[in-house]
Amino acid sequence: MKHKRKLLSNSASMLVNRVVQSVATFVLSAAIARILGADELGRYLLAFSYYYIFVGIASHGLKNLMIRMIAQGAESTKDESFYLLNCTVLQLLISVLGYGVLLAVVTLLPYELETKLVCYVIGAAVIPFSLSNMTEAFFQSQERMHLIAASNVPVYIARIVMMIVAMQQGYGIQSVALLFVASETLIFLIQWLLLTRSMKIEWKFDTSFMVNNFKAAASFFAIDSLGIISAKLEFLILSLAGSELLIGFYGGVIQLMQPFVIVSDSLMQAVYPGLVKSVESGTEKQRKITQGVIGMLLSISLPTCIGFFFFGGDLLQFVYGDKRFQEAAIILAFYSFSRVLASFNRPLGFLLMANGLERINMREGSVTMVLKTVLGFFLVPAYQMSGAVSVALLVSASTFLQFLYATRHRLFQLNFLEVFYYPSITCALMLPIFWGLQKLNPGFLAVLTVSTLTYLIVVSLLGIYALGGPTYVWSKVARRGVS
């Protein structure tokens, strides 16, 4: 019981941390566009992309190795102190090297001077974030994830407030970048204090230990590098082929997908343990769980996709406060279809891992990297945003086909009629609502309110019907109330 309580607490802490971080990122993107404009949003998102790539390459590999190493070998506080000190020093050296490479890459590329300066400043956060990855590795290995949320969440909230106030007071994107670096440094200092308050640090450095662990982490660095670069590849190509304005438009489109990403990640984290346990019960139970999750995600992604076709331009203008974002309406509509494919890809990927078929996921990652590279260098320079969206859709389709083939031949065949049953009904009921609102044109706030309320009512009624009808659901609720 105690173990389950700790597991629930740790999962909730990581979920809260992730949700607050994602919401803060979305709010900041909208605030930059509304206050400073689409061009400045493009500069910020480009700089953040370089930061994301280099911090991922520089820190994630050593963090994963450290979690495993501490969990398996750190049996005393003395061992933990040794690991913390030497791994932190090693991480500092790697992150400084990574930041140096970032500076060199950005300097050599043909960006405007102001864009380069923003990249330089935000890139400096590679160092404190990498160091905080070391402290978080200790918290995770000790199953004290609540301390990660306790140190991160207040800083995330304070950071977004300070950034918005600074922009409203006339400060530019470089001030926002400086606040970002300062906040990441503060997070590391808070986590270091929380970790070392009950640990006596012995200042003993072991060069051979650092070298051996750097070599041991090499495979982690290689695996993480492929996925991280792949995630941002079309964005970087677009930055070279287009302008900061196009990056702002494309980045704004991607940010609107964050709610779906949060929901899908949270749902999969909640379902994955049960999916692993269902392996022993046979493929039929796995099929029901997987199809249920896919159906839930499709019930979100399909109506959203249709809604974007009707009101995508209005939504972009409403969120970012700039009429120029309406130019990206068709891009948003087509890009949203990748979330429909993701409704299959995420559950199927987790299903394969639950059955010990990680090699298929690794193969998919390699194929995705090659496909993105080849298609990106051909399509993005020629068609810019349209090319970037085409790459995203083709890669998502490739992942879908690979996972579907593997699931069918290794496990079971999906019943698409069952999968699409409730999502199709939801879309059929929402379509006339969207069409009527477009004809009436009552204003976007009214459209958003009516659409959201109607969707919630439709999904609630279908959910009650799927559970067995109103009478059955009411009897369950009444029985629980009595007990």
Secondary structure, 3 states (H helix, E strand, C coil): CHHHHHHHHHHHHHHHHHHHHHHHHHHHHHHHHHHCCHHHHHHHHHHHHHHHHHHHHHHHHHHHHHHHHHHHHCCCHHHHHHHHHHHHHHHHHHHHHHHHHHHHHHHHCCCCHHHHHHHHHHHCCHHHHHHHHHHHHHHHHCCCCHHHHHHHHHHHHHHHHHHHHHHHCCCCHHHHHHHHHHHHHHHHHHHHHHHHCCCCCCCCCCHHHHHHHHHHCHHHHHHHHHHHHHHHHHHHHHHHHCCHHHHHHHHHHHHCCHHHHHHHHHHHHHHHHHHHHHHHHCHHHHHHHHHHHHHHHHHHHHHHHHHHHHHHHHHHHHHHCCHHHHHHHHHHHHHCHHHHHHHHHHHHHHHHHHCCCHHHHHHHHHHHHHHHHHHHHHHHHHHCHHHHHHHHHHHHHHHHHHHHHHHHHHCCCCCHHHHHHHHHHHHHHHHHHHHHHHHHCCCHHHHHHHHHHHHHHHHHHHHHHHHCCHHHHHHHHHHHHHC
